[in-house]
Amino acid sequence: MPTVRNLTPHTISITDADGSTTEYPPSGTLARVSVIQKPTGNTILEVPVMANSYGEVSGMENPNGDTLIVSAMVLGALPKGTANVFAPDTGATALRNEKGYVVSVVQLVGLDS
């Protein structure tokens, strides 16, 4: 079984088809993506509206070929075909508590090749 490293600041819980849940605590290394903001020249609710673009990803050193769990934002900034990097799928299939907070996911999102 591959080593899984969680590069987010939160414990990620994954529930498999048998109902067993495995928790992946933060590894201590955070994968981040830089954000560049530019003013759009517009305002709404009396505050400026900015346009975001995303730059370099940091914290993704992976010399061992481990399976990496990152945020959806980081995953989206990676080039297509990046292998062994996944984000929790927090959409409709996620398991939520009574307040609507995600408590576990049943699938991951990866990049197409």
Backbone as a ProteinNet text record, in pm:
[ID]
protein_1_A
[PRIMARY]
MPTVRNLTPHTISITDADGSTTEYPPSGTLARVSVIQKPTGNTILEVPVMANSYGEVSGMENPNGDTLIVSAMVLGALPKGTANVFAPDTGATALRNEKGYVVSVVQLVGLDS
[TERTIARY]
85.7	0	89.3	56.7	142.8	131.5	238.5	236.3	152.5	61.4	-24.6	20.9	47.4	83.6	-23	-78.3	-180.3	-110.2	-114	-47.7	-144.6	-254.6	-349.3	-333.5	-390.9	-381	-487.3	-570.9	-681.8	-669	-718.1	-727.5	-828.5	-791.8	-880.6	-930.3	-1061.8	-1123.6	-1182.3	-1148.1	-1197.2	-1270.2	-1395.8	-1478.8	-1488.5	-1450.6	-1453.4	-1590.7	-1604.1	-1732.7	-1786.9	-1699.9	-1742.7	-1784.2	-1770.3	-1806.5	-1693.3	-1574.9	-1458.6	-1400.5	-1367.6	-1311.5	-1165.9	-1080.9	-939.3	-912.4	-841.1	-805.8	-660	-636.6	-503.1	-474	-396.2	-365.3	-272.1	-268.1	-174.2	-31.3	46.6	184	280.6	237.7	328.5	382.9	368.3	406.3	277.7	270.1	150.4	178.8	95.5	101.3	15.8	71.8	2	17.9	-73.1	-62.6	-64.6	25	28.9	-89.8	-137.9	-252.4	-207.9	-235.4	-205.1	-338.4	-355.3	-481.3	-460.9	-557.6	-557.7	-694.6	-697.9	-827.3	-902	-1032.5	-1114.4	-1163.7	-1154	-1208.4	-1354.5	-1411.8	-1551.1	-1559.3	-1675.4	-1703.3	-1842.5	-1859.9	-1991.1	-1999.8	-2114.2	-2133	-2027.1	-1986.4	-1891.5	-1751.5	-1715.5	-1578.6	-1528.1	-1395.4	-1341.5	-1355.3	-1371.4	-1376.4	-1241.7	-1181.7	-1051.3	-1067.5	-972.2	-964.7	-843.1	-863.1	-754	-699.5	-568.5	-504.5	-408.2	-380.1	-302.7	-167.8	-67.8	69.6	130.7	248.5	329.4	272.5	289.2	254.2	382.3	373.8	488.6	450.1	550.3	526.3	493.1	525.9	488.7	608.4	717.3	832.2	790.5	816.7	768.8	873.7	988.2	1093.2	1061.8	967.2	939.6	825.2	759.3	645.4	523.4	513.3	399.6	271.1	158.2	28.2	6.4	-26.2	-41.6	-187.7	-234.8	-367.4	-346.2	-406.5	-392.1	-530.8	-538.3	-666.1	-707.5	-835.1	-885.7	-820.6	-791.5	-729.3	-588.1	-512.4	-377.9	-387.6	-476.4	-491.4	-521.6	-609.7	-647.5	-534.4	-431.2	-318.7	-208.2	-221.1	-119.3	-143.9	-37.9	-57.1	-130.3	-211.5	-280.2	-177.7	-219.6	-131.4	-40.4	-47.8	31.7	-17.6	73.4	35.1	40.2	-39.8	-37.7	-75.4	-149.8	-194.3	-345.7	-411.7	-556.8	-609.1	-735.4	-804.2	-930.5	-973.8	-1100.4	-1216.1	-1309.4	-1428.9	-1533.4	-1546.8	-1637.9	-1773.1	-1805.1	-1933.1	-2045.9	-2138.8	-2263.3	-2243.1	-2133.6	-2112.7	-2050.1	-2001.4	-1935	-2033.1	-1981.2	-2062.5	-2055.5	-2171.7	-2179.1	-2248.6	-2217	-2284.5	-2413.4	-2480.1	-2609	-2599.6	-2479.2	-2460.3	-2418	-2402.6	-2364.5	-2214.8	-2134.7	-1989.6	-1945.4	-1847.8	-1794.4	-1721.6	-1756.4	-1688	-1604	-1638.4	-1561.6	-1597.3	-1506.3	-1534.6	-1531.9	-1602.1	-1606.7	-1534.3	-1485	-1406.8	-1311	-1211.3	-1110.4	-1119.5	-1062.9	-1056.8	-910	-885	-749.9	-746.8	-632.5	-615.3	-618.4	-687	-684.7	-545.4	-512.1	-380.5	-382.7
-119.1	0	124.2	223.8	342.8	426	500	595.2	714.5	756	870.7	985.7	1100.5	1220.6	1326.4	1377.7	1481.7	1616.3	1691.5	1821.7	1936.5	1909.1	2013.2	2036.5	2142.9	2166.9	2093.2	2011.4	1943.9	1792.9	1721.3	1576.7	1544	1452.9	1410.1	1270.1	1252.9	1123.2	1069.8	943.7	879.5	752.2	742.3	625.5	540.8	411.8	323.8	260	177.7	117.1	26.3	-26.9	-112.9	-33.2	98.8	183.7	207.1	156	178.9	316.1	390.6	524.2	524.2	581.9	599.3	747.8	789.5	930.4	952.2	1060.6	1100	1236.5	1239.9	1367.8	1451.4	1581.1	1666.1	1615.2	1618.7	1569.1	1669.6	1795.3	1899.8	1982.7	1932.4	2007	2052	2179.4	2232.7	2263.6	2211.1	2248.9	2374.3	2473.4	2600.8	2646.5	2730.7	2791.9	2943.2	3010.9	3156.4	3217.6	3327.6	3397.4	3538.3	3577	3711.4	3782.1	3896	3970	4098.6	4126.6	4251.9	4315.8	4446.2	4514.5	4509.1	4486.6	4485.2	4625.3	4716.8	4849.6	4859.3	4749.8	4747	4744.1	4784.3	4771.4	4711.8	4641.5	4589.7	4597.2	4636.7	4656.3	4750.5	4844.8	4949.3	4898.5	4782.3	4730.9	4694.5	4703.2	4671.2	4522.6	4493.7	4356.6	4326.1	4213.4	4174.6	4054.2	4036.1	3916.9	3837	3708.7	3622.5	3541.8	3526.1	3427.5	3349.7	3228.4	3140.1	3112.2	3109.6	3093.3	2962.6	2972.5	2856.7	2781	2649.5	2562.9	2535.4	2544.4	2512.9	2402.1	2337.6	2232.6	2098.8	2078.9	1954.9	1863.8	1884.1	1797.4	1653.7	1564.4	1427	1328.2	1318.9	1231.7	1082.5	1044	902.6	849.2	931.2	884.9	854.6	918.9	898.3	946.2	899.3	952.6	1077.5	1188.5	1316.3	1359.9	1406.8	1468.2	1617.6	1696.2	1841.5	1904.4	2034.9	2105.4	2108.4	2129.3	2139.9	2256.7	2365	2481.3	2445.4	2375.6	2332.9	2236.7	2138.9	2042.5	2113.8	2212.9	2287.3	2367.1	2397.6	2475	2386.5	2255.3	2163	2130.7	2097.4	2061.2	1928.3	1916.9	1790.7	1679.1	1563.1	1448.3	1433.6	1528.7	1513.7	1389.2	1297.2	1167	1167.2	1080.2	1052.2	1171.3	1267.8	1383.5	1391.3	1401.2	1397.3	1498.9	1539	1626.5	1555.8	1581.6	1524.1	1577.8	1490.9	1533.9	1573	1702.7	1753	1793.7	1740.1	1769.6	1686.2	1650.3	1585	1451.1	1382.2	1249.6	1254.6	1370.1	1380.8	1352	1291.8	1264.6	1386.8	1434.7	1559.9	1537.4	1624.5	1617.5	1700.1	1709.5	1779.3	1927.7	1984.8	2126	2144.7	2034.1	2042	2040.5	2025.1	2021.9	1884.3	1881.9	1755.2	1684.6	1557.9	1477.5	1367.1	1330.3	1229.4	1237.9	1189.2	1181.5	1035.3	1004.9	867.8	853.2	964.5	959.6	1078	1063	1166.6	1219.2	1335.3	1396.4	1397.8	1356.9	1359	1437.3	1436.8	1509.2	1413.5	1452.7	1374.5	1379.8	1274.9	1273	1345.2
0	0	0	-84.2	-90.5	36.9	63.2	172.9	130.3	217.7	189.4	278	215	291.1	267.1	376.6	373.3	379.9	271.3	264	287.2	359.3	399.5	549.8	603.7	748.5	830.3	765	833.7	821.2	919.9	907.5	798.3	709.6	601.8	636	642	669.3	539.8	509.4	387.5	427.8	384.5	413.7	288.2	300.4	183.5	165.8	63.2	28.6	138.8	224.2	335	457.8	452.1	564.9	662.8	633.2	719.8	689.6	793.7	777.3	821	736.9	768.7	776	880	896.7	858.8	787.2	747.1	809.6	917.5	981.6	894.1	918	843.6	861.5	754.5	758.2	819.1	829.5	875.7	760.8	638.6	518.9	451.6	416	350.9	204.5	116.6	-24.2	-40.5	-100.9	-120.6	-264.1	-307.9	-439.5	-420.4	-491.9	-479.8	-553.8	-502	-560.8	-596.5	-720.2	-766.5	-785.3	-717.3	-727.5	-805	-891.3	-967.2	-951.5	-931	-920.8	-1053.6	-1045.7	-1168.1	-1202.8	-1106.9	-1128.2	-1086.8	-1044.9	-1001.6	-849.5	-800.4	-657.5	-641.2	-531.3	-494.9	-343.6	-293.4	-149.1	-92.2	-175.5	-138.5	-109.2	-165.5	-153.9	-292.7	-313.4	-446	-477.7	-606.6	-656.2	-721.9	-681.5	-732.6	-825.7	-915.7	-1000.8	-955.6	-929.1	-884.8	-1000.9	-1003.7	-1090.1	-1000.8	-1041.1	-954.7	-1017.7	-931.8	-979	-934.9	-877.3	-841.1	-721.8	-726.2	-613.9	-535.5	-403.6	-318.1	-221	-164.1	-65.8	-126.5	-254.9	-323.9	-350.5	-279.3	-301.5	-272	-364.8	-350.8	-402.5	-335.4	-387.6	-377.4	-294.1	-272.7	-356.6	-435.2	-513	-427	-309.3	-220.5	-286	-234.5	-272.1	-188	-252.5	-183.5	-185	-70.4	-61.7	-43.4	-132.6	-130.6	-137.6	-122.8	-136.3	-283.6	-307.5	-444.6	-517.8	-446.5	-509.8	-558.4	-475	-515.5	-633.5	-624.4	-733.4	-864.8	-860.8	-981	-1042.4	-964.2	-1015.8	-1073.3	-1057.7	-1108.1	-1254.8	-1328.4	-1469.6	-1484.1	-1589.7	-1618.2	-1625.6	-1577.7	-1582.7	-1462	-1368.1	-1246.6	-1174.1	-1150.2	-1094.2	-941.9	-882.8	-738.2	-651.3	-705.3	-628.3	-639.6	-524	-519.1	-418.7	-436.6	-341.9	-294.9	-171.9	-125	-208.9	-245.9	-317.8	-213.5	-190.8	-87.6	-145.6	-262.7	-327.3	-269	-354.4	-312.5	-243.3	-271.9	-212.1	-72.7	-31.4	99.1	212.6	318.9	437.5	528.5	570.2	647.1	780.6	877.3	1007	1002.7	1116.7	1123	1090.1	1100.7	1065.7	920.8	848.3	708.1	683.5	789	773.4	724.9	634.9	585.1	699.3	721.3	823.1	758.5	635.2	563.3	415.3	331.9	189.8	146.4	39.1	-10.8	-143.9	-195.2	-318.3	-324.1	-409.1	-428.5	-571.7	-594.7	-727	-769.8	-894.2	-948.6	-1077.8	-1142.4	-1267.7	-1385.3	-1491.8	-1615.8	-1674.6	-1746.7	-1812.3	-1944.6
[MASK]
+++++++++++++++++++++++++++++++++++++++++++++++++++++++++++++++++++++++++++++++++++++++++++++++++++++++++++++++++

